[in-house]
Amino acid sequence: MCIIFGLSSLHGSSVPGRFSTLGHFVLYAVLGALYLWTLPVGGRRWTVVLVAVALASLYGVTDEFHQSFVPGRMPDPVDWLVDTAGALAAVLLAEGLRRLVARRAAPATLER
């Protein structure tokens, strides 16, 4: 989150144009995955998945609001959608990999 905040604090002319969309996607993918990794797992795994995406998306909203105070920057709803998409993609990928590993690690059931 500190890295995202720092990059969002850069003056508008300091940000490479091509970096913007890919940068948003990748940084928020990492943030979403970190949320998923650090949130406590209760009884419902999908609740944790949704909370991880929601928290990353909410931080994306605050990031866009922060940019409204930075010279040469402005909030962009499309950036927020890219942020949320990055978090969602990473969280779903991580959860899918976790399920795959858990399924392969489970002992095979004995035939009757």
C-alpha positions in Angstrom: 0.0 0.0 0.0 2.9 2.3 0.7 4.3 1.6 -2.8 0.9 2.4 -4.4 0.6 5.6 -2.3 4.1 6.6 -3.3 3.5 6.1 -7.0 0.2 7.9 -6.8 2.0 10.9 -5.3 4.1 11.3 -8.4 3.3 14.4 -10.5 1.2 13.6 -13.5 4.1 14.2 -16.0 6.3 11.7 -14.1 4.1 8.7 -14.8 4.8 6.8 -18.1 1.6 6.5 -20.1 1.9 2.8 -20.9 2.7 1.9 -17.3 -0.6 3.2 -16.0 -3.1 0.4 -16.8 -0.6 -2.5 -16.5 0.8 -0.9 -13.3 -2.6 -0.6 -11.7 -3.5 -4.2 -12.6 -0.3 -5.7 -11.3 0.0 -3.6 -8.1 -3.6 -4.4 -7.1 -3.2 -8.0 -8.1 -0.3 -8.2 -5.6 -2.4 -6.3 -3.0 -5.4 -8.6 -3.4 -3.2 -11.7 -3.1 -1.5 -10.3 0.0 -5.0 -9.6 1.6 -6.0 -13.2 0.8 -2.8 -14.5 2.3 -3.1 -12.5 5.5 -6.8 -12.6 6.3 -7.9 -15.1 8.8 -9.7 -18.1 7.3 -12.9 -18.8 9.0 -15.5 -21.3 8.1 -16.3 -19.9 4.7 -13.4 -19.6 2.3 -15.3 -17.6 -0.3 -16.1 -14.9 2.3 -12.4 -14.4 2.7 -12.0 -14.3 -1.1 -14.7 -11.6 -1.4 -13.3 -9.6 1.5 -9.8 -9.6 0.0 -11.1 -8.3 -3.3 -13.3 -5.7 -1.5 -10.5 -4.4 0.6 -8.2 -4.0 -2.4 -11.0 -2.3 -4.4 -11.7 0.0 -1.5 -8.1 1.0 -1.3 -8.3 1.7 -5.0 -11.1 4.2 -4.3 -9.0 5.9 -1.7 -6.0 5.9 -4.1 -8.1 7.6 -6.8 -9.3 10.2 -4.2 -5.7 10.8 -3.2 -4.8 11.5 -6.8 -7.2 14.3 -6.9 -4.8 16.3 -4.6 -1.7 15.5 -6.7 -0.8 18.1 -9.4 -1.3 16.8 -12.9 -3.3 13.8 -11.7 -7.0 13.2 -11.5 -9.2 10.4 -10.3 -10.3 8.0 -13.0 -13.1 5.4 -12.5 -11.5 3.2 -15.2 -8.3 3.0 -13.1 -10.4 1.8 -10.1 -12.0 -0.8 -12.3 -8.6 -2.0 -13.4 -7.5 -2.1 -9.8 -10.4 -4.2 -8.9 -9.9 -6.5 -11.9 -6.3 -7.0 -10.9 -7.2 -7.9 -7.3 -10.0 -10.2 -8.5 -7.8 -12.0 -11.0 -5.0 -12.6 -8.5 -7.3 -13.7 -5.7 -9.2 -16.1 -8.0 -6.0 -17.5 -9.3 -4.5 -18.0 -5.8 -7.7 -19.6 -4.6 -7.8 -21.9 -7.6 -4.2 -22.9 -7.1 -4.8 -23.5 -3.4 -7.8 -25.8 -4.1 -5.8 -27.7 -6.8 -2.9 -28.3 -4.4 -5.2 -29.3 -1.6 -7.0 -31.7 -3.9 -3.8 -33.3 -5.0 -2.4 -33.5 -1.5 -5.5 -35.3 -0.2 -5.0 -39.0 0.2 -6.7 -41.0 -2.5 -9.8 -42.8 -1.4 -9.6 -46.5 -1.3 -11.7 -48.5 -3.7 -14.3 -50.7 -2.2 
